[in-house]
Amino acid sequence: MQTDFLVIGSGIAGLTYALKVAHQFPQKQVLVITKASPDETNTKYAQGGVAVVNDPENDSFEKHIEDTLIAGDGLCNRDVVEIVVKEGPARIQEIIDWGAQFDKDAEGEYKRGKEGGHSEFRILHHKDVTGREMERTLLDAVKKASNITLLNHLFVIDVITQHHLGYLVTKSTPDICCYGVYVLNSQTNRIEKVLAKITLLATGGNGQVYRTTTNPVIATGDGVAMVYRAKGRIENMEFIQFHPTALYEAGRRGQAFLITEAVRGDGGILRNSNGEAFMDRYDPRKDLAPRDIVARAIDNEMKITGTEHVYLDCRHMDMEKFREHFPNIYEKCLSLGIDVAKSMIPVAPAAHYSCGGIKTDEWGRSSINNLYACGECASTGLHGANRLASNSLLEAMVFAHRCYVDAASRIDAIAALPPIPDWNAEGTAEPKEMILITQSLKELQQVMSDYVGIVRNIVRLQRAIRRIDLLFEETEGLYQTTTVSPYLLELRNMITVGYLITKGAAFRKESRGLHYNTDYPFKSELVQNIVL
């Protein structure tokens, strides 16, 4: 297959970009590929909303910029923060014009929520399924664009560069170029080439590296791992945001149900197993402190009391408003026998968002020519050491637009692609035992959760690196000798991402934002990004 614009991922970042290039170039072809169904994305599971300044009487760009910089704990790129905050309202208006419905009051004014770290009410939402509403809007618009092709069940194996043409490519190689990707068609079991002048990675997050996460099963860090293997630049992977309040279900692994921060914004109170409201002991902002502070506080309370969760108390809240704003949360709790009007909700932190990723500039360009990245897989400089709640959907739309602007200015000047060899699977055979894959995945998730979680130290990180090195050797051996499958490819990618998170954490000799190391409890005077 060959196309003009290749988009990998069908979340808010990928679809926004695809729509824009398709409208700008009606005679050019846009191909969107995804490894699952088109709507199975991290976007779909975003509950709280999207942060944007659209109430000038009570809010301002300066306030949103300052809130983002405070949350980012010294590592945000201020220029990028200003770009996202100031260009955000135009991008929100675009998706509204495409059909997105955000909640309004009886007078027709947008209802605005407030979440941890925000100084004003600026979160637009669609009940507690904002991401799903935005995803629906974009998919409907994509279906109407005649020059966009959306193909699912195509698993990207690797980014194609000069390496696949027989040249030695290293981190110091100048002008590494992307020519497209190799994909595994999981319906035909064939490996195919998808060639493109310009490729955008919008592959989402990596929460599945941990034992418990709010992310869907597809969030395996594929884009970050592929770019690292292609010798592209990756930065700040140690900053993994743990959402403080995932619904606790005893014995559950994998994806946990998210209890959005907006519940605390509307008045929910965190309590420990003794029924004590504890957040005032950790931060003057109490339950609306930034997520890193709240997650560490909950982790500490769980260690003190010897329990596996704390509680979110909503019993004092107006239940009619609760059911209107959070219908999914209300029904989910009820399905587990929890009536939020009478009982507290058991919650515990879960891996939620990756603030680091593929290093890009202010136009979404990666360190590899003709390869862009945006959304959660990218590190744009917006989030720094900790993402401010509900900034991610805004960032995805703003950078999808900026990727489009830059790609549109360059597409016609890109030379014809060189001949690309077919995938070579010679010498491989069908894997004899799936347990070699499934057990390695369990080991990785256990190691990451126990040693590279909310609180870290040198000994834990050293242990994690040794174990991940062994998992890498075993999995690479399997990869070299067996035919590839989605399970093997995901495991390989997750091991790479686990390594990058752990290595970044080991290199950072301080505690900052989401990275807390008990051996280095204070911030260093040297403020730097960890680039791998």
C-alpha positions as CSV (number, residue, x, y, z in Angstrom):
1,M,0.0,0.0,0.0
2,Q,1.1,3.5,-0.7
3,T,-0.4,6.8,0.5
4,D,0.4,10.5,0.8
5,F,-0.4,10.9,4.5
6,L,-0.3,7.9,6.8
7,V,-1.9,8.2,10.3
8,I,-1.2,5.5,12.9
9,G,-3.9,5.6,15.6
10,S,-7.6,6.6,15.5
11,G,-7.9,8.7,18.7
12,I,-8.5,12.4,18.9
13,A,-5.0,13.3,17.7
14,G,-4.9,11.0,14.7
15,L,-8.5,11.7,13.5
16,T,-8.2,15.5,13.9
17,Y,-5.0,15.5,11.8
18,A,-6.5,13.2,9.2
19,L,-9.6,15.4,8.7
20,K,-7.5,18.5,8.3
21,V,-5.0,17.1,5.7
22,A,-7.9,15.5,3.8
23,H,-9.9,18.7,3.6
24,Q,-6.7,20.7,2.6
25,F,-5.8,18.2,-0.1
26,P,-8.9,16.6,-1.6
27,Q,-6.8,15.0,-4.4
28,K,-4.4,13.3,-2.0
29,Q,-5.0,10.1,-0.1
30,V,-5.1,9.8,3.7
31,L,-4.8,6.4,5.3
32,V,-5.6,5.8,9.0
33,I,-4.6,2.5,10.4
34,T,-5.4,1.1,13.8
35,K,-4.6,-2.3,15.5
36,A,-8.1,-2.7,17.0
37,S,-11.5,-1.3,16.1
38,P,-11.5,2.4,15.2
39,D,-13.2,3.6,18.4
40,E,-11.1,1.6,20.8
41,T,-8.7,4.4,21.9
42,N,-7.6,6.1,25.1
43,T,-9.7,9.1,23.9
44,K,-12.8,7.0,24.3
45,Y,-12.1,6.5,28.0
46,A,-11.5,10.1,28.9
47,Q,-14.2,11.0,31.4
48,G,-13.6,14.4,33.0
49,G,-13.4,16.8,30.0
50,V,-11.2,19.2,28.2
51,A,-9.6,22.3,29.8
52,V,-10.0,25.5,27.8
53,V,-10.4,29.2,28.5
54,N,-13.7,30.3,27.1
55,D,-15.1,32.4,30.0
56,P,-13.2,35.7,29.8
57,E,-15.1,37.3,32.7
58,N,-13.8,34.8,35.2
59,D,-10.8,33.2,33.5
60,S,-7.8,34.1,31.4
61,F,-5.0,32.6,29.4
62,E,-2.5,33.8,32.0
63,K,-4.3,31.8,34.7
64,H,-4.4,28.6,32.6
65,I,-0.7,29.0,31.7
66,E,0.3,29.5,35.3
67,D,-1.7,26.5,36.5
68,T,0.0,24.3,33.8
69,L,3.4,25.5,34.7
70,I,2.9,24.9,38.4
71,A,1.7,21.4,37.8
72,G,4.6,20.7,35.4
73,D,7.0,21.5,38.3
74,G,9.7,23.4,36.3
75,L,10.0,21.1,33.3
76,C,7.3,22.6,31.0
77,N,8.4,24.5,27.9
78,R,6.7,27.8,28.5
79,D,6.4,28.6,24.8
80,V,4.6,25.4,24.1
81,V,2.3,26.0,27.1
82,E,1.4,29.4,25.7
83,I,0.8,27.9,22.3
84,V,-1.6,25.2,23.6
85,V,-3.5,27.5,25.9
86,K,-3.9,30.3,23.4
87,E,-4.7,28.2,20.4
88,G,-7.0,25.9,22.3
89,P,-10.2,27.8,22.0
90,A,-10.1,27.8,18.2
91,R,-9.5,24.0,18.2
92,I,-12.5,23.5,20.6
93,Q,-14.7,25.6,18.4
94,E,-13.7,23.4,15.4
95,I,-14.8,20.2,17.1
96,I,-18.0,21.9,18.2
97,D,-18.6,22.9,14.6
98,W,-18.0,19.2,13.6
99,G,-20.8,18.2,16.0
100,A,-19.4,17.7,19.5
101,Q,-22.0,18.4,22.2
102,F,-20.7,19.8,25.5
103,D,-23.1,20.1,28.5
104,K,-25.0,23.4,28.8
105,D,-27.2,24.8,31.5
106,A,-30.8,26.0,31.1
107,E,-29.7,29.4,29.8
108,G,-27.6,27.7,27.1
109,E,-24.2,28.5,28.8
110,Y,-21.6,25.8,28.9
111,K,-21.3,24.0,32.2
112,R,-17.7,24.3,33.4
113,G,-16.1,21.9,35.9
114,K,-13.0,22.3,38.1
115,E,-10.3,19.7,38.7
116,G,-7.1,19.4,40.7
117,G,-4.6,22.1,40.0
118,H,-7.0,24.4,38.2
119,S,-7.6,27.9,39.7
120,E,-10.9,28.4,37.8
121,F,-13.9,26.4,36.5
122,R,-12.8,25.8,32.8
123,I,-13.4,22.1,32.1
124,L,-16.0,21.5,29.3
125,H,-17.6,18.1,29.5
126,H,-20.2,15.8,28.1
127,K,-21.6,14.1,31.2
128,D,-18.8,11.7,32.3
129,V,-18.1,10.4,28.8
130,T,-16.4,13.5,27.2
131,G,-13.8,11.5,25.3
132,R,-16.4,9.1,23.8
133,E,-18.4,12.1,22.5
134,M,-15.4,13.7,20.9
135,E,-14.4,10.3,19.4
136,R,-17.9,9.8,18.0
137,T,-17.8,13.3,16.4
138,L,-14.5,12.7,14.7
139,L,-15.4,9.3,13.4
140,D,-18.6,10.6,11.9
141,A,-16.7,13.4,10.2
142,V,-14.0,10.9,8.9
143,K,-16.7,8.7,7.3
144,K,-17.9,11.7,5.2
145,A,-14.4,12.4,3.8
146,S,-14.1,10.6,0.5
147,N,-10.2,10.6,0.5
148,I,-9.8,9.1,4.0
149,T,-9.4,5.3,4.2
150,L,-9.7,3.8,7.7
151,L,-8.3,0.3,8.1
152,N,-8.4,-1.7,11.3
153,H,-6.6,-4.8,12.7
154,L,-3.3,-3.7,11.2
155,F,-0.5,-3.9,13.8
156,V,2.5,-1.7,13.1
157,I,5.7,-3.6,13.6
158,D,8.4,-1.0,12.8
159,V,9.0,2.4,11.3
160,I,10.8,2.0,7.9
161,T,14.1,4.0,7.7
162,Q,17.4,3.8,5.9
163,H,18.2,0.9,8.3
164,H,15.8,-1.3,6.2
165,L,17.8,-0.3,3.1
166,G,21.0,-1.8,4.4
167,Y,22.5,1.3,6.0
168,L,23.9,1.6,9.5
169,V,21.6,3.9,11.5
170,T,22.6,5.1,15.0
171,K,21.4,7.9,17.3
172,S,24.0,10.2,15.8
173,T,23.1,9.4,12.1
174,P,22.0,12.7,10.5
175,D,18.8,13.0,8.5
176,I,17.2,9.6,9.4
177,C,14.1,9.5,7.2
178,C,10.8,7.7,7.6
179,Y,9.4,6.0,4.5
180,G,6.3,4.3,6.1
181,V,5.8,1.2,8.2
182,Y,5.7,-2.6,8.2
183,V,2.4,-3.9,9.4
184,L,1.0,-7.3,10.5
185,N,-2.5,-7.8,9.1
186,S,-3.9,-9.8,12.0
187,Q,-6.8,-11.0,9.8
188,T,-4.6,-12.5,7.0
189,N,-1.4,-13.1,9.1
190,R,0.6,-11.4,6.4
191,I,3.2,-8.7,6.9
192,E,2.8,-5.8,4.5
193,K,4.5,-2.5,3.6
194,V,2.6,0.7,4.0
195,L,4.6,3.5,2.4
196,A,4.0,7.2,2.8
197,K,5.6,10.5,2.2
198,I,4.5,11.7,5.6
199,T,3.7,9.6,8.7
200,L,2.0,10.7,11.9
201,L,2.2,8.6,15.0
202,A,-0.8,9.0,17.3
203,T,-0.5,5.7,19.0
204,G,-1.6,6.7,22.5
205,G,-0.2,5.7,25.9
206,N,1.4,2.8,27.7
207,G,-0.6,2.1,30.8
208,Q,-0.7,-1.6,30.2
209,V,3.0,-1.8,31.3
210,Y,1.6,-1.7,34.8
211,R,-0.5,-4.3,36.6
212,T,-3.5,-1.9,37.1
213,T,-4.3,1.0,34.8
214,T,-7.2,3.1,33.6
215,N,-6.0,2.5,30.0
216,P,-7.6,0.0,27.6
217,V,-5.7,-3.2,26.6
218,I,-4.4,-1.5,23.4
219,A,-2.3,1.0,25.4
220,T,1.0,-0.8,25.0
221,G,3.4,2.1,24.1
222,D,3.8,0.9,20.5
223,G,4.7,4.3,19.0
224,V,7.4,5.1,21.6
225,A,9.0,1.7,21.3
226,M,9.1,1.9,17.5
227,V,10.7,5.3,17.4
228,Y,13.3,4.2,20.0
229,R,14.2,1.2,17.9
230,A,14.4,3.5,14.8
231,K,17.0,5.6,16.8
232,G,14.6,8.5,17.3
233,R,14.7,10.7,20.5
234,I,12.6,9.8,23.5
235,E,12.4,12.0,26.6
236,N,11.0,12.2,30.2
237,M,9.5,8.6,30.2
238,E,10.0,8.5,34.0
239,F,7.0,10.8,34.5
240,I,4.1,8.3,34.6
241,Q,0.9,9.8,36.0
242,F,-1.1,7.6,38.4
243,H,-4.7,8.6,38.5
244,P,-5.5,8.8,42.3
245,T,-9.0,7.4,42.0
246,A,-9.5,4.3,40.0
247,L,-12.4,2.1,41.2
248,Y,-10.9,-0.6,43.4
249,E,-12.2,-4.1,42.7
250,A,-10.4,-6.9,44.7
251,G,-8.3,-9.2,42.6
252,R,-8.7,-7.2,39.4
253,R,-5.8,-6.8,37.0
254,G,-5.6,-4.8,33.8
255,Q,-8.0,-2.0,33.0
256,A,-9.7,-0.4,36.0
257,F,-12.7,1.8,35.9
258,L,-11.8,5.5,36.3
259,I,-13.5,7.7,38.8
260,T,-12.9,11.1,37.2
261,E,-11.3,13.9,39.1
262,A,-14.4,16.0,38.4
263,V,-16.1,14.1,41.2
264,R,-13.7,15.7,43.7
265,G,-14.1,18.9,41.8
266,D,-17.8,18.8,42.6
267,G,-17.2,18.1,46.3
268,G,-16.1,14.4,46.7
269,I,-13.9,13.9,49.8
270,L,-11.1,11.3,50.2
271,R,-11.2,9.3,53.4
272,N,-8.9,6.6,54.7
273,S,-10.1,3.2,56.2
274,N,-10.7,4.9,59.5
275,G,-13.1,7.4,57.9
276,E,-10.7,10.3,58.3
277,A,-10.5,13.0,55.6
278,F,-6.7,13.1,55.2
279,M,-5.8,15.4,52.3
280,D,-5.4,18.5,54.5
281,R,-2.4,16.8,56.0
282,Y,-0.6,16.7,52.6
283,D,-1.6,19.9,50.8
284,P,-3.6,23.1,51.5
285,R,-5.6,22.5,48.4
286,K,-6.8,19.3,50.0
287,D,-8.7,17.0,47.6
288,L,-8.1,19.3,44.6
289,A,-4.3,19.2,44.8
290,P,-2.5,18.1,41.6
291,R,-2.6,14.4,40.9
292,D,0.9,13.5,41.9
293,I,0.4,14.9,45.4
294,V,-3.0,13.2,45.8
295,A,-1.7,9.8,44.4
296,R,1.3,9.9,46.8
297,A,-1.0,10.8,49.7
298,I,-3.3,7.9,49.0
299,D,-0.3,5.6,48.6
300,N,1.0,6.7,52.0
301,E,-2.4,6.3,53.7
302,M,-2.7,2.8,52.3
303,K,0.8,1.9,53.6
304,I,0.0,3.4,57.1
305,T,-3.3,1.6,57.4
306,G,-2.2,-1.6,55.7
307,T,-5.1,-1.5,53.2
308,E,-5.4,-1.8,49.4
309,H,-7.6,1.2,48.9
310,V,-9.1,4.4,50.4
311,Y,-12.6,5.8,50.0
312,L,-14.2,8.6,48.0
313,D,-17.1,10.0,50.0
314,C,-19.9,11.4,47.9
315,R,-22.8,10.8,50.3
316,H,-23.1,14.6,51.1
317,M,-23.4,15.6,47.5
318,D,-26.6,16.4,45.6
319,M,-27.5,13.0,44.2
320,E,-29.7,14.4,41.4
321,K,-26.8,16.5,40.1
322,F,-24.4,13.5,40.6
323,R,-26.6,11.2,38.5
324,E,-26.9,13.9,35.8
325,H,-23.1,14.7,35.6
326,F,-21.8,11.2,36.3
327,P,-24.3,8.7,35.0
328,N,-21.7,6.1,34.0
329,I,-20.0,6.2,37.4
330,Y,-23.3,6.0,39.2
331,E,-24.4,3.0,37.2
332,K,-21.0,1.2,37.5
333,C,-20.9,1.6,41.2
334,L,-24.5,0.4,41.5
335,S,-23.7,-2.7,39.4
336,L,-21.1,-3.6,42.1
337,G,-23.6,-3.0,44.9
338,I,-22.3,0.5,45.8
339,D,-25.0,3.1,46.2
340,V,-23.0,6.3,46.3
341,A,-25.8,8.1,48.2
342,K,-25.3,5.6,51.1
343,S,-21.8,4.1,50.7
344,M,-18.3,5.4,50.0
345,I,-16.6,4.4,46.8
346,P,-13.4,2.3,47.3
347,V,-10.6,3.8,45.2
348,A,-6.8,3.3,44.6
349,P,-4.2,4.8,42.3
350,A,-3.7,3.3,38.8
351,A,-1.3,4.0,36.0
352,H,-3.1,6.6,33.8
353,Y,-1.0,8.9,31.6
354,S,2.5,9.1,30.2
355,C,3.9,12.7,30.3
356,G,7.0,11.8,28.3
357,G,7.3,10.1,24.9
358,I,8.6,10.8,21.4
359,K,10.4,14.1,21.6
360,T,8.9,16.7,19.2
361,D,9.3,20.4,18.4
362,E,6.5,23.0,18.5
363,W,5.2,21.7,15.1
364,G,5.0,18.0,16.2
365,R,8.1,17.0,14.2
366,S,10.1,14.1,15.7
367,S,13.9,13.7,15.4
368,I,13.2,11.5,12.3
369,N,12.5,13.3,9.0
370,N,8.9,13.1,7.7
371,L,7.7,11.5,11.0
372,Y,5.4,13.5,13.2
373,A,4.0,12.5,16.6
374,C,1.1,13.9,18.7
375,G,-1.2,13.0,21.5
376,E,-0.1,10.9,24.4
377,C,2.8,9.2,22.6
378,A,4.5,12.6,22.1
379,S,6.5,14.7,24.5
380,T,5.8,18.2,23.3
381,G,6.9,20.1,26.4
382,L,3.4,20.9,27.6
383,H,3.2,18.6,30.6
384,G,6.7,18.8,32.0
385,A,6.9,16.6,35.2
386,N,3.2,16.3,35.7
387,R,0.2,16.8,33.4
388,L,-2.5,19.3,34.6
389,A,-5.9,17.5,34.6
390,S,-7.8,17.7,31.3
391,N,-5.0,19.3,29.3
392,S,-4.4,16.2,27.2
393,L,-7.4,16.4,24.9
394,L,-6.6,20.1,24.3
395,E,-2.9,19.3,23.5
396,A,-3.9,16.5,21.1
397,M,-6.2,18.9,19.1
398,V,-3.7,21.8,19.1
399,F,-0.7,19.6,18.0
400,A,-2.8,17.7,15.5
401,H,-3.5,21.1,13.9
402,R,0.2,22.1,14.0
403,C,1.3,18.8,12.6
404,Y,-1.1,19.4,9.7
405,V,0.1,22.9,9.1
406,D,3.7,21.9,8.9
407,A,3.1,18.7,6.9
408,A,0.9,20.6,4.4
409,S,3.7,23.0,3.7
410,R,6.2,20.2,3.0
411,I,4.3,17.4,1.3
412,D,4.9,18.5,-2.2
413,A,8.7,19.0,-1.7
414,I,9.3,15.4,-0.5
415,A,11.2,13.3,-3.0
416,A,9.9,10.0,-4.4
417,L,10.3,7.1,-2.0
418,P,13.2,4.7,-2.6
419,P,12.5,1.0,-3.3
420,I,11.6,-0.7,0.0
421,P,12.3,-4.4,0.5
422,D,9.6,-6.8,1.6
423,W,9.6,-8.1,5.2
424,N,12.0,-11.0,5.7
425,A,10.6,-13.8,7.9
426,E,13.1,-16.4,6.8
427,G,14.1,-18.9,9.5
428,T,11.1,-18.3,11.7
429,A,8.5,-20.8,12.9
430,E,5.2,-20.8,14.8
431,P,5.7,-20.3,18.6
432,K,5.2,-23.6,20.4
433,E,4.1,-22.2,23.8
434,M,2.0,-19.0,24.4
435,I,3.0,-19.2,28.1
436,L,6.4,-17.8,27.1
437,I,4.6,-14.6,26.1
438,T,1.9,-14.4,28.7
439,Q,4.2,-15.2,31.7
440,S,6.7,-12.6,30.5
441,L,4.0,-10.0,30.4
442,K,2.8,-10.8,33.9
443,E,6.4,-10.5,35.1
444,L,6.9,-7.2,33.4
445,Q,3.7,-5.7,34.9
446,Q,4.7,-7.0,38.4
447,V,8.2,-5.5,38.2
448,M,6.9,-2.2,37.0
449,S,4.2,-2.0,39.6
450,D,6.3,-3.0,42.5
451,Y,9.6,-1.3,41.7
452,V,8.8,1.6,39.3
453,G,5.5,2.8,40.7
454,I,4.4,5.9,42.6
455,V,7.3,5.9,45.0
456,R,10.8,4.6,43.9
457,N,14.3,4.2,45.3
458,I,17.7,3.2,43.9
459,V,17.5,-0.5,45.0
460,R,14.1,-1.0,43.4
461,L,15.1,0.6,40.1
462,Q,18.3,-1.4,39.9
463,R,16.3,-4.6,40.5
464,A,13.8,-3.6,37.8
465,I,16.6,-2.9,35.2
466,R,18.2,-6.3,35.8
467,R,14.8,-8.1,35.4
468,I,13.8,-6.1,32.4
469,D,17.2,-6.8,30.7
470,L,16.5,-10.5,31.1
471,L,13.0,-10.2,29.8
472,F,14.3,-8.3,26.8
473,E,16.9,-11.0,26.0
474,E,14.3,-13.8,26.2
475,T,11.7,-11.9,24.2
476,E,14.2,-10.8,21.5
477,G,15.2,-14.4,21.1
478,L,11.6,-15.4,20.7
479,Y,11.1,-12.5,18.2
480,Q,14.1,-13.6,16.1
481,T,13.0,-17.3,15.8
482,T,9.2,-17.3,15.7
483,T,6.6,-15.8,13.4
484,V,5.3,-12.5,14.8
485,S,1.9,-12.1,16.4
486,P,0.1,-9.1,18.0
487,Y,0.8,-10.6,21.5
488,L,4.5,-10.9,20.8
489,L,4.8,-7.5,19.2
490,E,2.9,-5.9,22.2
491,L,5.1,-7.7,24.7
492,R,8.3,-6.5,22.8
493,N,7.0,-2.9,22.8
494,M,6.0,-3.0,26.5
495,I,9.4,-4.3,27.5
496,T,11.1,-1.5,25.6
497,V,8.8,1.1,27.2
498,G,9.3,-0.4,30.7
499,Y,13.1,-0.2,30.1
500,L,12.7,3.5,29.1
501,I,10.6,4.4,32.1
502,T,13.0,2.7,34.5
503,K,16.2,4.0,32.9
504,G,14.8,7.6,32.9
505,A,13.9,7.1,36.6
506,A,17.4,5.9,37.4
507,F,19.0,8.8,35.6
508,R,16.9,11.4,37.5
509,K,18.8,12.0,40.7
510,E,16.0,14.1,42.4
511,S,12.3,14.0,43.1
512,R,10.2,16.2,40.8
513,G,6.5,16.1,39.8
514,L,5.4,12.5,39.2
515,H,8.9,11.0,39.9
516,Y,9.4,10.5,43.6
517,N,12.6,8.8,44.8
518,T,13.0,8.3,48.5
519,D,16.8,8.3,48.1
520,Y,16.7,11.7,46.4
521,P,13.6,13.4,48.1
522,F,14.4,16.9,47.0
523,K,14.6,18.8,43.7
524,S,18.0,19.4,42.2
525,E,19.0,22.9,41.1
526,L,19.7,21.4,37.6
527,V,16.4,21.4,35.8
528,Q,16.7,19.0,32.8
529,N,14.9,16.7,30.5
530,I,16.1,13.1,30.4
531,V,16.5,12.2,26.7
532,L,17.1,8.6,25.7
